[in-house]
Amino acid sequence: MFASEQQRVDAATARQQWQAWQKICDVSKLVFLDETSTSTDMIRRDGRALGDARCADTAQAGHWQALTFIAGLRTDQLRHRGA
């Protein structure tokens, strides 16, 4: 199954131009951005115990709602910022 826009002439032309540019681009000028986030309360919510025993434990809970990490990756360096 393919996206229907692949059949359009303008999309095919843009794709060919993109592929041609990739062969000649200066990769040292590219920056790839990535953003990821997670809850800081990273503990398991369930567990298993033998027989009828209750599975219980304690863990320090996170005090923020979420942690976000943004990184810019270049061919010569990695720059990051945690917020």
C-alpha atoms as one frame of an Amber mdcrd trajectory, in Angstrom:
protein
   0.000   0.000   0.000   1.343   3.426  -0.954   0.269   6.995  -0.256  -2.003
   8.283  -3.023   0.062  11.463  -3.494   2.868   9.344  -4.951   0.804   9.245
  -8.136   0.740  13.058  -8.487   3.180  14.659 -10.926   4.096  17.515  -8.558
   4.884  15.067  -5.753   7.002  12.900  -8.062   8.913  15.988  -9.262   9.508
  17.189  -5.690  10.705  13.708  -4.692  13.170  13.606  -7.627  14.498  17.062
  -6.724  14.902  15.990  -3.079  16.787  12.842  -4.071  19.065  14.815  -6.415
  19.789  17.415  -3.693  20.723  14.665  -1.209  23.597  13.630  -3.478  25.171
  17.097  -3.492  24.201  18.609  -0.125  26.870  19.670   2.359  26.094  17.436
   5.339  28.323  19.545   7.596  25.603  22.228   7.476  22.771  19.904   8.508
  21.394  19.753  12.041  19.100  16.901  13.028  16.774  17.845  15.883  15.276
  15.290  18.235  12.934  15.866  21.140  11.944  13.271  23.662  10.177  13.444
  26.984   9.247  11.149  29.798   7.644  11.211  33.186  10.128  11.543  36.032
   8.030   9.128  38.075   9.673   6.130  36.424   8.615   3.268  38.647   6.708
   0.133  37.800   3.045   0.251  38.712   2.657  -3.510  39.024   4.586  -6.566
  40.046   4.347 -10.254  40.915   4.684 -12.114  44.193   4.660 -15.801  45.067
   1.399 -17.421  46.134  -1.131 -15.091  47.719   1.485 -12.621  48.937   0.944
  -8.982  48.122   3.577  -7.345  45.955   4.511  -4.062  47.641   7.529  -1.803
  47.518   8.436   1.845  47.859  10.125   4.178  45.466  10.862   7.859  45.357
   8.281   9.570  43.156   9.209  12.168  40.589   8.441  15.746  41.532   8.058
  17.084  37.974   5.278  16.325  35.555   7.617  15.560  32.658  11.225  15.820
  31.589  11.974  17.046  28.080  15.298  16.575  26.298  16.081  18.332  23.025
  19.219  17.535  21.053  20.773  18.888  17.886  23.073  16.408  16.174  25.653
  17.528  13.622  28.449  15.629  11.937  30.968  17.204  14.320  29.095  17.684
  17.606  26.042  17.071  19.741  24.309  19.927  21.499  21.617  19.247  24.030
  19.321  21.016  26.395  17.293  19.470  29.187  14.297  21.423  30.409
